[in-house]
Amino acid sequence: MRALSRLLGSITLLCCLPPALSAQQEVEPYQMFGAAFGWGAIGPGQDTGIAGDAADAGTTMQFGLELEVRQNSLVYLYGRADADAADVRQHLGLSGGVRMRPFRGRPIRPVAGFGIGLYWLEPKVDAALAVEREFALRAEGHIGAEWLAVPGVRWFVEYRLAASRYPAVVRQEGCTPPDRCLALSDDRLLHLAHTGWLGVRIKMF
């Protein structure tokens, strides 16, 4: 019984020690810089009213940079810039908001946040004759988890949803050449962006 008690005590100590060490090694407040790659699609969530496929609905690679301003261990601010590689027009985003981290003292922690920002919709060269530059407000929310790899460095994964209203671009049916067969919807339609992200956050100061 004494040996079993010692074994159970050792297991309990090992389970509790890593979170305690992580909490001691982490010093707050501080600011963090992050970079991430994403994979997802941006497309209209409503009928465009034009026969043909939505040109902005394809799945593409995305890239994002962010800055966290941490003055509180639970709730803090963030700023973010991101861009995709769509075929017809590029979605350049700039946003800011609030991020929450409800649990501390663990190497893996859940994270959630929301914010508002602006889309700069820039047409590609081959679409410039049919599509104009647009600017639109956007709202976004995200959930994910971050892993404290070493003090000051966190890997993270997250799912991000962004919503915005702007004219949809449609590839018209039975029209050639494809780069001149684009049409814009008459109304500003709701567009949704579903994206998964993988990245790293590094302590700055």
N, C-alpha and C positions, 0 to 999 in steps of 0.2 A: 504493500500500500504506500509506503514511503517513497519507493522508486517511482510509482505511478504518479504520485502527487508532484514529485520533482519534474517529471516529464511534462505533465499538464501545465505546470508553472512556467517551464521554459517555452512551450508553444505559445502560451498567452503573452509572454514577454516579447517574443519575436513578432507576433501579430500587431502588438501595440507600438513597438519601437520605431519602425519606419515612418509612420505618420508623425510621431513626435519629433523625430529628427528633421523631417521635411519642414515642419512648422517652425523649428528653431532656425533652420538655415535660411528661411525666407524672411526678408526684411521689407516692411512696407511703411509709408507709401513710396512708390516709385513709378516711373513711366516705362512703357514697353513699346517696341517697334515690332510689327508683324508683317509677314509676307505669306501668301497662300496661292495655290492653284485650285481652280474650280472646274466642274464639269456639269453643264446643265443647259436648259433651253429657256428662251424668252418668246412668248407667243401670245396672241390675242385670246382673251377669255370669252369673247363674244363673236357672233356672226359678223363678218366684214361687210356683207351686202354685195360682194363682187364675186363672180364666178372664178374660181382658181384657188390655189394653195397660198396660205400666208407665208410670205418670204422670210419673216423674222422668227419662224417657229422651229428652226433647226437647232439641234444640240451642238454646242461648241465648247471649246476650252476657254477658260476665263482666268484672269490674273488680278490679284488685289494686294494693296498695301494699306496698312493701318497704323494708327498711333493710339495708345491707351494712356489716359491721364488718371492715374490711381491716387486719390487722396482719401479713399475709404476702402476698407477691406471687403465690404459687401457690395456696394454700388459705386460704379465709376463711369467716366465718360470715354467715348471713343470717336475717332474720326477715320474715315475710310475712303479710298479711291479704288475703283475697279474698272475693268474693261473686258470685253469679249472679242471674239474673232468671227462675227457673223458674216454671211456672204454678201448681203445687200447693204447694210449700214451697221456701223459699229456703235455699241452702247457704252458710252463712257459715263461712269457714275461717280458722284461725290456725295457723301452722306455723313451724318453724325448722330449720335444717340447715347443711350444709357445701356450699360451691360451689368448684369447681376451674377454674382457667384455665391450661392447660398451656403456652401459648405467649405470649410477650411481645414487644414491639418491633414489632408489626404493627398497622395501623389496624383490621383485621378479625380477630377472635380467637374460637376456639371456647370454649364454656363448658358445663360439666356439673355437676350437683349432685343431692343427695338430702336428705330430711329427714322429720320426723315432726310430727304436729300433731293438731288437734281440729276436728271438724265440729260446728257448731251448726245443726241442721235446724229451721227456724222455719216453721210452716204459714202459708199466706196466709189472709186473712180468710174467704174463701169456702170454705176447706177445714178451718177450725178445728173444726168439729163432728165430722169424721171422722178427722182426723190430729192426733197429739199432738207436742209438742216432743220432739226427740231430741238426744242428744249421742253422738258416736262418735269413736274414734281413727282417724287416717288416716296413711298413708305415701305419700310422693311422690318422684318423680324427674323430672329435666328435662335436656334438651340444647338447645343453641342457639348463637348467635353474637352478638357485640356489635361495633359499629363506633364507633371513637373519632372522632367528628365534629370536635370541638375539645377542647382540654385541659379535663378536668373534666366533659365531657358525652358520654354513650354512648347510641346507639340500639341496641336489641336485639330479636331475634326468638327464640322458643323454643317447643319442644313440651313439654308437661307432662302426666304421667300420675300420677293419684292413686288410691289404693285404700283402701276402708273397708268395714266391715261394719255394716249397720243394716237395720231392717225396710223392705221395699219397699212403695211405694204403687201400687195398681193401680186403673185405671178399670174397673169391672165392666161386662160386656156386657149390653145390653138393659135398662138401668136409667136412669130419669130422676127428677129433674133431675140433670145431670152433677156439680154441686158436692156432692151427697149420695150419689153412687154410687162412693165411694172405699173401698177395703179395704186393710188392712195385712197383710203376710205374717206367718205365725206365727213364722218364724225370722228371725234377722239374716242377711241375704244379702250376698255380696260385691258391691260397687258399684265401677265403674271410671269415672273421669273423664278423657276425652281432650280436651285443649284446646291451641289454638295462640294465642300471645301476641305482641303488638307493643307496645313501650314505650320509655321513656327513663330513664336513670340519671344523676343529677346529683351532682356532688361537693358535700359539705356542709362538712367541715373535716378 
